[in-house]
Amino acid sequence: MDSDTLFSIGELSRRTGLTVKTIRFYSDQGIVPPTRRSPAGYRLYGLDALARLELTRTLRDLGLDLTTVRKILNREISMAEVTEAHADALDVQIRTLRIRRAVLRAVARRVPTTMEMHLMHRIHRLATLSQAQQRRLVSDFIDDTFEGLDTNPEFVTLMRSAMPELPDDPTPEQVEAWVELAGLCEDADFRHTLRRTAEEQAREPSGQDIHALHAALNQAMGERIDEAVSAGLLPTSARGKPLADSLGSLYAHAFSRGDESDLRRRLVARLQTTADPHAERYWQLLATINGWPASPTLAPVYSWFITAFSKGEAESMKG
């Protein structure tokens, strides 16, 4: 077969599997221009028409529109440029479809009431936000919560460093966690709690790694109180007082404040703020969204400690 071989539309149809109607349409659109016409006026096509038709079919199967296909075939734009852009667009579509699937599965587990229908709309709206929009929602929440608070930049930095990142293929649990976290960000009481926490921590001594220090203290406190609870030791009992005194001394030594009589009162106030269920829930949800290991809840530990300390303070005031 030489380069002078010409095909009629019917012959192109048999060789490519495309219908005569489709080839004629492509020809009219400039996708496959005829090489010349027969004496009877019929369109005739050269060998390049076969290649153009095969490429057109492939590009159309990939979702490219005819205008773009024609520009590629006429070398007005490069194929690499177009296919890369198209692949990026498909990535967005695939992510959106995966999130919608997770939303549907999350909603499917609920009872379809009028309230649930409203919730489904909210889940879909929040879950289909782009990653940039998700980050902006949380960033705006942090900006509003700590506006004008310059006393504890470390705390604000910690909040900004732990952003939720809903994965491209989330589980229903991750979608639900993101929606609940977004709701917390809109909660005025939660914002007030976080601001109080930052202000309380700002009063602590500087020059130390406060976050690491509290982690170590929490671990030590948890271990001791776990032992007390296992032994049936109540925080309000007389036998619980030595443990509370011991834990108080542990904190006093850590913060070098053994001489301050108000340490316990300040410590109780701080633990009451830190033990707020919404604050702990925020970090639990963040761990679920980001696929981090779940942290053990400190609420029972803090509750025991606060009760024991508060009882001790009440007795000391009576004395």
GURORO-571494 format. One line per 5 residues: number of its first residue (from 1); for each residue x, y, z of N, C-alpha, C. Coordinates in steps of 0.02 Angstrom, whole numbers, plus 50000, padded with zeros to 5 digits. Layout:
! residues N
NUM> X:Y:Z:X:Y:Z:X:Y:Z; ...
//
This chain:
! residues 319
1> 50043:49940:50000:50000:50000:50000:50044:50061:50000; 50038:50105:49949:50081:50163:49944:50047:50225:49970; 50086:50280:49972:50061:50342:50001:50007:50375:49958; 49999:50350:49896:49948:50379:49852:49880:50345:49859; 49878:50294:49903:49815:50257:49913:49762:50303:49942
6> 49703:50301:49914:49647:50342:49938:49588:50297:49957; 49550:50319:50007:49493:50280:50032:49430:50321:50028; 49377:50287:50013:49312:50318:50018:49290:50315:50091; 49236:50352:50108:49210:50350:50176:49189:50279:50196; 49161:50243:50149:49141:50174:50163:49200:50130:50180
11> 49255:50139:50144:49315:50099:50159:49345:50118:50226; 49345:50182:50242:49370:50204:50309:49327:50174:50364; 49262:50170:50351:49216:50142:50400:49232:50069:50414; 49245:50031:50361:49260:49960:50370:49327:49951:50406; 49376:49994:50393:49442:49986:50423:49444:50010:50496
16> 49405:50060:50513:49408:50089:50581:49352:50065:50627; 49298:50040:50597:49241:50020:50638:49195:50077:50655; 49212:50138:50633:49168:50195:50643:49114:50196:50590; 49057:50224:50607:49003:50227:50557:49018:50280:50504; 48988:50271:50447:48995:50321:50393:48971:50389:50417
21> 48917:50390:50455:48889:50453:50480:48939:50488:50525; 48973:50450:50568:49022:50479:50614:49081:50508:50576; 49106:50470:50527:49164:50494:50488:49145:50557:50448; 49085:50557:50421:49064:50616:50384:49059:50678:50430; 49034:50666:50491:49030:50721:50540:49100:50746:50558
26> 49147:50699:50571:49215:50719:50586:49246:50758:50528; 49230:50737:50469:49257:50771:50410:49229:50842:50405; 49164:50850:50419:49134:50916:50417:49163:50962:50471; 49185:50932:50527:49213:50971:50582:49287:50987:50573; 49316:50963:50518:49387:50976:50505:49434:50928:50541
31> 49405:50875:50571:49447:50826:50606:49485:50783:50555; 49449:50762:50504:49478:50719:50451:49461:50751:50383; 49499:50801:50363:49484:50832:50298:49499:50785:50240; 49458:50784:50189:49471:50740:50131:49533:50763:50093; 49568:50715:50064:49627:50732:50024:49606:50765:49958
36> 49555:50735:49929:49525:50765:49870:49458:50731:49858; 49425:50750:49804:49361:50719:49788:49367:50681:49722; 49325:50630:49716:49323:50590:49654:49289:50631:49599; 49296:50609:49535:49261:50645:49481:49187:50651:49492; 49159:50604:49531:49087:50606:49545:49072:50651:49606
41> 49124:50678:49637:49113:50723:49693:49116:50690:49762; 49134:50625:49765:49138:50591:49830:49205:50607:49865; 49203:50611:49929:49265:50625:49967:49311:50565:49967; 49375:50579:49959:49426:50528:49962:49478:50548:50014; 49503:50498:50051:49548:50511:50107:49613:50472:50099
46> 49668:50503:50122:49733:50471:50118:49746:50428:50180; 49807:50399:50183:49826:50355:50239:49824:50391:50306; 49840:50456:50305:49841:50493:50368:49771:50496:50400; 49719:50487:50360:49651:50488:50386:49640:50431:50435; 49670:50373:50421:49664:50316:50466:49694:50332:50534
51> 49754:50361:50533:49787:50379:50596:49749:50432:50634; 49722:50483:50598:49685:50536:50630:49620:50510:50662; 49587:50464:50627:49526:50436:50654:49539:50393:50716; 49593:50354:50715:49610:50313:50773:49626:50357:50833; 49666:50410:50820:49684:50456:50875:49622:50493:50900
56> 49579:50513:50855:49517:50547:50875:49475:50504:50920; 49467:50440:50901:49427:50394:50942:49457:50387:51012; 49524:50380:51015:49557:50373:51079:49547:50434:51123; 49557:50494:51093:49551:50556:51132:49479:50568:51154; 49431:50550:51110:49361:50557:51129:49342:50510:51185
61> 49369:50448:51183:49357:50400:51237:49384:50426:51303; 49437:50467:51300:49466:50496:51361:49430:50558:51384; 49379:50579:51344:49337:50634:51366:49354:50702:51337; 49400:50706:51289:49417:50771:51259:49363:50791:51209; 49349:50856:51208:49299:50881:51161:49328:50887:51091
66> 49285:50892:51041:49307:50893:50971:49350:50953:50954; 49336:51010:50984:49377:51070:50970:49449:51059:50991; 49458:51028:51050:49525:51014:51074:49559:50961:51031; 49520:50909:51012:49548:50857:50969:49572:50886:50904; 49532:50930:50874:49552:50961:50810:49616:51002:50818
71> 49623:51038:50874:49683:51078:50885:49745:51035:50893; 49735:50977:50925:49792:50930:50932:49812:50903:50864; 49763:50881:50826:49777:50852:50760:49809:50903:50713; 49790:50966:50720:49818:51019:50677:49880:51050:50707; 49904:51021:50764:49965:51043:50798:49961:51116:50821
76> 49901:51137:50837:49893:51204:50865:49911:51204:50940; 49902:51147:50973:49923:51137:51042:49954:51068:51047; 49998:51060:51096:50032:50995:51102:49988:50945:51139; 49995:50882:51121:49956:50830:51153:49976:50823:51227; 50041:50829:51241:50064:50823:51310:50031:50875:51355
81> 50027:50935:51329:49997:50991:51366:49924:50977:51381; 49887:50955:51331:49816:50943:51340:49802:50883:51384; 49837:50829:51372:49824:50768:51411:49843:50777:51485; 49895:50816:51498:49914:50830:51568:49859:50869:51603; 49833:50920:51568:49780:50960:51597:49717:50918:51607
86> 49703:50875:51559:49644:50832:51564:49652:50782:51622; 49712:50756:51630:49724:50710:51685:49713:50744:51752; 49735:50807:51757:49725:50845:51819:49650:50854:51833; 49613:50869:51780:49541:50878:51788:49507:50813:51811; 49532:50757:51783:49504:50692:51803:49520:50677:51876
91> 49579:50698:51899:49596:50687:51969:49545:50721:52014; 49525:50781:51997:49475:50817:52036:49408:50781:52034; 49389:50757:51975:49326:50722:51969:49326:50657:52009; 49382:50621:52005:49388:50558:52042:49383:50570:52117; 49418:50622:52141:49415:50638:52213:49343:50655:52233
96> 49309:50695:52191:49240:50714:52207:49195:50652:52210; 49204:50606:52163:49163:50546:52162:49177:50502:52223; 49240:50497:52243:49256:50457:52302:49225:50487:52365; 49228:50553:52371:49198:50586:52429:49122:50577:52428; 49091:50583:52370:49019:50573:52365:49000:50502:52386
101> 49042:50454:52366:49029:50385:52386:49031:50378:52462; 49082:50409:52493:49088:50406:52566:49029:50441:52599; 49006:50498:52571:48949:50534:52598:48886:50490:52595; 48875:50458:52539:48816:50415:52531:48818:50357:52581; 48877:50328:52591:48882:50272:52638:48872:50296:52710
106> 48896:50356:52724:48887:50384:52791:48813:50397:52805; 48778:50424:52755:48707:50440:52764:48665:50376:52764; 48687:50326:52726:48649:50263:52720:48643:50228:52788; 48689:50243:52833:48688:50210:52898:48641:50244:52947; 48609:50298:52924:48564:50336:52968:48491:50324:52949
111> 48447:50341:52996:48375:50335:52983:48353:50395:52941; 48321:50384:52884:48303:50440:52840:48244:50481:52865; 48258:50527:52911:48207:50573:52935:48217:50641:52901; 48171:50687:52914:48179:50754:52886:48243:50786:52910; 48260:50776:52973:48322:50803:53000:48382:50772:52966
116> 48378:50707:52953:48434:50674:52920:48443:50698:52849; 48388:50716:52816:48394:50743:52748:48431:50809:52749; 48417:50850:52800:48453:50914:52808:48526:50900:52822; 48538:50848:52864:48607:50831:52880:48644:50805:52818; 48610:50767:52776:48641:50742:52715:48664:50801:52671
121> 48622:50852:52666:48641:50911:52627:48703:50944:52658; 48705:50949:52724:48763:50979:52758:48826:50937:52748; 48819:50871:52755:48876:50826:52746:48904:50834:52675; 48859:50834:52626:48882:50839:52556:48915:50906:52544; 48887:50960:52571:48915:51026:52559:48985:51032:52589
126> 48994:51008:52651:49058:51014:52684:49110:50966:52656; 49088:50905:52640:49134:50854:52617:49161:50868:52548; 49122:50903:52507:49144:50916:52438:49182:50982:52431; 49196:51015:52487:49240:51073:52484:49309:51051:52460; 49343:51093:52424:49411:51077:52404:49456:51078:52466
131> 49515:51049:52461:49561:51048:52518:49579:51119:52539; 49586:51164:52490:49602:51234:52506:49544:51266:52545; 49482:51250:52525:49424:51277:52560:49418:51248:52630; 49434:51184:52639:49433:51153:52705:49483:51187:52752; 49543:51198:52726:49595:51230:52766:49575:51302:52783
136> 49543:51336:52736:49523:51405:52748:49470:51407:52803; 49424:51358:52803:49372:51357:52854:49404:51352:52924; 49453:51308:52932:49486:51299:52997:49530:51359:53013; 49565:51386:52963:49608:51444:52974:49567:51504:52997; 49509:51514:52965:49466:51569:52985:49441:51560:53057
141> 49426:51498:53075:49405:51482:53144:49461:51500:53193; 49523:51482:53177:49580:51498:53221:49592:51573:53225; 49587:51606:53167:49597:51679:53166:49546:51714:53211; 49482:51694:53204:49429:51726:53243:49436:51710:53318; 49455:51648:53333:49460:51626:53403:49515:51663:53441
146> 49572:51673:53409:49630:51701:53444:49644:51773:53423; 49596:51806:53394:49605:51875:53372:49623:51919:53432; 49678:51956:53425:49699:52002:53478:49735:51968:53536; 49744:51903:53533:49779:51867:53587:49852:51858:53568; 49895:51897:53598:49966:51894:53581:50009:51862:53636
151> 49976:51838:53689:50014:51814:53746:50037:51742:53739; 50008:51704:53691:50027:51634:53685:50032:51614:53612; 50081:51641:53575:50087:51624:53504:50103:51550:53492; 50135:51517:53542:50151:51446:53534:50088:51404:53528; 50038:51420:53568:49975:51382:53566:49941:51390:53498
156> 49940:51452:53474:49908:51466:53409:49946:51431:53353; 50013:51430:53359:50054:51395:53309:50039:51321:53309; 50029:51292:53369:50012:51221:53374:49946:51208:53339; 49897:51251:53349:49832:51242:53317:49839:51245:53241; 49879:51291:53217:49887:51299:53144:49926:51241:53113
161> 49970:51211:53153:50012:51157:53126:49973:51091:53120; 49916:51087:53153:49877:51025:53153:49812:51036:53114; 49818:51041:53049:49760:51053:53007:49728:50987:52985; 49662:50984:52980:49630:50924:52954:49643:50918:52879; 49659:50857:52857:49672:50844:52786:49629:50784:52766
166> 49568:50797:52745:49524:50743:52723:49554:50710:52662; 49568:50644:52664:49602:50611:52608:49559:50609:52545; 49591:50595:52489:49554:50593:52425:49503:50537:52423; 49516:50484:52460:49469:50427:52462:49450:50414:52535; 49409:50457:52565:49395:50452:52637:49347:50395:52653
171> 49351:50372:52714:49302:50324:52739:49241:50363:52763; 49184:50330:52770:49125:50365:52798:49140:50395:52866; 49181:50360:52907:49199:50386:52973:49238:50451:52968; 49282:50456:52919:49321:50517:52910:49277:50575:52886; 49230:50560:52843:49183:50612:52820:49142:50637:52879
176> 49116:50592:52920:49076:50612:52978:49118:50652:53027; 49181:50631:53037:49225:50667:53083:49238:50738:53058; 49248:50746:52992:49260:50813:52965:49199:50858:52973; 49140:50830:52962:49079:50870:52969:49070:50891:53042; 49083:50845:53089:49077:50862:53160:49129:50914:53180
181> 49190:50907:53155:49243:50955:53171:49225:51025:53143; 49198:51026:53083:49177:51090:53054:49123:51122:53097; 49079:51081:53125:49028:51107:53170:49058:51136:53234; 49110:51103:53261:49144:51130:53320:49175:51198:53305; 49202:51204:53245:49234:51268:53227:49183:51325:53225
186> 49120:51309:53218:49068:51360:53216:49036:51371:53285; 49058:51332:53335:49029:51335:53402:49062:51390:53443; 49022:51440:53465:49049:51496:53502:49078:51475:53570; 49045:51427:53603:49069:51403:53668:49137:51369:53661; 49145:51331:53607:49209:51297:53596:49265:51349:53584
191> 49249:51400:53546:49299:51453:53534:49320:51486:53599; 49271:51498:53642:49286:51528:53707:49331:51482:53749; 49317:51417:53747:49357:51369:53785:49429:51369:53761; 49439:51368:53696:49507:51367:53669:49545:51431:53688; 49510:51486:53685:49543:51550:53702:49563:51550:53776
196> 49519:51524:53819:49536:51520:53890:49596:51474:53901; 49598:51419:53864:49654:51372:53870:49719:51407:53852; 49719:51444:53798:49779:51480:53776:49800:51532:53828; 49751:51567:53856:49766:51618:53906:49794:51586:53970; 49765:51528:53989:49788:51494:54049:49859:51469:54040
201> 49873:51440:53983:49941:51415:53971:49992:51471:53966; 49969:51530:53945:50016:51587:53939:50042:51609:54007; 50007:51590:54062:50029:51609:54129:50082:51561:54156; 50094:51507:54120:50143:51458:54144:50214:51483:54131; 50263:51456:54167:50332:51480:54161:50359:51470:54091
206> 50398:51518:54068:50429:51513:54002:50496:51478:54007; 50527:51468:53950:50593:51436:53950:50590:51361:53955; 50530:51332:53949:50523:51260:53952:50484:51236:53891; 50492:51172:53876:50450:51142:53824:50385:51121:53857; 50337:51168:53860:50276:51157:53899:50237:51097:53874
211> 50233:51089:53808:50193:51034:53780:50222:50966:53800; 50288:50960:53795:50321:50897:53815:50314:50886:53890; 50319:50941:53929:50313:50935:54001:50244:50910:54021; 50193:50939:53992:50125:50918:54008:50112:50846:53985; 50141:50826:53930:50133:50757:53907:50161:50709:53958
216> 50220:50725:53984:50252:50682:54034:50211:50681:54099; 50187:50740:54119:50146:50743:54180:50080:50706:54172; 50049:50714:54114:49987:50678:54102:49997:50603:54106; 50053:50579:54078:50068:50508:54080:50077:50484:54152; 50116:50523:54190:50128:50504:54260:50063:50505:54300
221> 50023:50558:54290:49960:50565:54325:49913:50508:54306; 49910:50492:54242:49866:50439:54219:49884:50372:54249; 49949:50357:54251:49971:50293:54279:49952:50287:54352; 49962:50340:54391:49947:50337:54462:49872:50332:54475; 49834:50370:54437:49761:50369:54449:49731:50304:54424
226> 49758:50276:54371:49735:50210:54348:49742:50159:54404; 49799:50162:54437:49811:50116:54493:49761:50128:54549; 49747:50193:54562:49699:50209:54616:49629:50184:54599; 49608:50196:54536:49541:50174:54516:49536:50098:54517; 49589:50064:54495:49589:49991:54496:49584:49964:54567
231> 49611:50002:54614:49608:49980:54684:49544:50004:54718; 49500:50037:54680:49437:50060:54709:49445:50122:54751; 49498:50160:54741:49512:50219:54781:49474:50279:54752; 49427:50307:54791:49388:50363:54768:49425:50429:54782; 49417:50478:54738:49453:50542:54748:49430:50579:54810
236> 49368:50566:54833:49341:50602:54891:49356:50566:54957; 49388:50508:54953:49402:50470:55013:49465:50496:55048; 49469:50480:55111:49529:50500:55150:49591:50468:55121; 49583:50407:55095:49641:50371:55067:49663:50402:55001; 49618:50443:54970:49638:50474:54907:49679:50537:54917
241> 49677:50566:54977:49713:50628:54989:49789:50622:54979; 49822:50569:55004:49894:50565:54993:49913:50564:54918; 49872:50531:54878:49886:50529:54807:49878:50598:54776; 49826:50634:54796:49816:50702:54770:49874:50746:54790; 49897:50739:54854:49954:50779:54877:50016:50762:54836
246> 50025:50697:54821:50083:50675:54783:50082:50704:54712; 50023:50703:54681:50017:50730:54614:50027:50805:54613; 50002:50839:54665:50013:50910:54670:50086:50927:54676; 50122:50888:54715:50193:50899:54723:50230:50887:54657; 50205:50838:54620:50236:50822:54554:50232:50883:54508
251> 50175:50916:54506:50167:50975:54464:50207:51034:54492; 50206:51041:54559:50243:51097:54589:50318:51091:54574; 50343:51031:54577:50414:51021:54562:50428:51034:54488; 50384:51010:54444:50394:51018:54372:50396:51092:54352; 50353:51132:54385:50350:51203:54367:50389:51248:54415
256> 50426:51216:54460:50468:51254:54507:50426:51305:54545; 50368:51283:54569:50324:51329:54604:50303:51300:54672; 50349:51268:54704:50333:51237:54767:50312:51285:54821; 50331:51347:54815:50316:51396:54867:50251:51434:54856; 50218:51422:54800:50157:51459:54784:50096:51423:54812
261> 50061:51457:54857:50004:51426:54890:49945:51417:54843; 49943:51455:54788:49884:51450:54744:49896:51401:54686; 49949:51362:54689:49964:51317:54633:49906:51269:54619; 49879:51240:54673:49825:51191:54663:49764:51223:54632; 49746:51283:54657:49687:51316:54629:49697:51330:54554
266> 49757:51352:54537:49771:51367:54467:49773:51303:54426; 49799:51250:54456:49804:51186:54421:49734:51158:54408; 49690:51163:54458:49621:51139:54448:49587:51180:54393; 49597:51246:54394:49566:51288:54343:49592:51269:54274; 49656:51254:54270:49685:51236:54205:49659:51168:54181
271> 49655:51120:54227:49631:51054:54208:49557:51056:54189; 49518:51098:54223:49447:51104:54204:49440:51130:54133; 49485:51176:54114:49484:51202:54046:49506:51149:53996; 49563:51117:54012:49591:51066:53967:49545:51006:53960; 49509:50990:54014:49466:50931:54014:49399:50943:53980
276> 49388:51003:53954:49325:51016:53919:49314:50964:53865; 49256:50930:53865:49245:50876:53817:49248:50898:53744; 49231:50961:53731:49235:50985:53662:49307:50990:53638; 49351:51013:53683:49422:51020:53665:49452:50952:53650; 49438:50904:53694:49464:50837:53683:49434:50806:53619
281> 49370:50820:53608:49337:50793:53548:49369:50821:53485; 49389:50884:53486:49421:50914:53427:49482:50874:53406; 49525:50857:53454:49586:50821:53437:49571:50749:53418; 49519:50719:53447:49499:50652:53426:49475:50652:53354; 49435:50702:53336:49410:50707:53267:49467:50720:53219
286> 49513:50762:53239:49571:50778:53197:49611:50714:53183; 49619:50672:53234:49656:50610:53225:49620:50563:53176; 49554:50560:53182:49515:50518:53136:49521:50542:53064; 49513:50608:53053:49517:50636:52986:49585:50623:52955; 49638:50635:52993:49706:50630:52966:49735:50559:52970
291> 49697:50512:52998:49722:50444:53002:49777:50435:53053; 49777:50477:53106:49827:50472:53159:49804:50421:53210; 49850:50393:53248:49830:50347:53303:49787:50385:53353; 49736:50353:53377:49691:50384:53425:49725:50392:53492; 49719:50451:53522:49749:50463:53588:49700:50439:53641
296> 49726:50410:53695:49681:50388:53749:49649:50449:53782; 49586:50442:53800:49551:50497:53831:49579:50511:53901; 49588:50575:53917:49613:50595:53983:49556:50621:54028; 49496:50620:54002:49440:50647:54041:49432:50613:54109; 49433:50545:54113:49426:50514:54180:49483:50533:54227
301> 49543:50538:54199:49602:50556:54240:49594:50626:54267; 49578:50673:54223:49569:50742:54245:49512:50748:54295; 49458:50712:54283:49401:50715:54328:49420:50693:54398; 49457:50638:54403:49479:50612:54469:49522:50664:54503; 49570:50692:54466:49617:50740:54493:49581:50803:54517
306> 49535:50829:54476:49499:50890:54493:49456:50880:54556; 49422:50822:54559:49380:50807:54617:49422:50803:54681; 49478:50768:54676:49521:50760:54735:49550:50827:54757; 49574:50866:54710:49603:50932:54726:49550:50980:54754; 49491:50979:54723:49438:51024:54745:49417:51008:54817
311> 49414:50944:54834:49396:50923:54902:49450:50947:54951; 49513:50940:54929:49567:50962:54973:49565:51037:54985; 49549:51075:54933:49545:51147:54940:49487:51167:54986; 49431:51132:54977:49374:51148:55019:49389:51135:55093; 49424:51080:55108:49441:51063:55177:49491:51113:55206
316> 49539:51135:55164:49588:51183:55188:49557:51250:55204; 49506:51269:55165:49472:51332:55178:49431:51329:55242; 49402:51270:55256:49366:51261:55318:49412:51267:55378; 49473:51237:55367:49521:51239:55422:49546:51309:55434
//
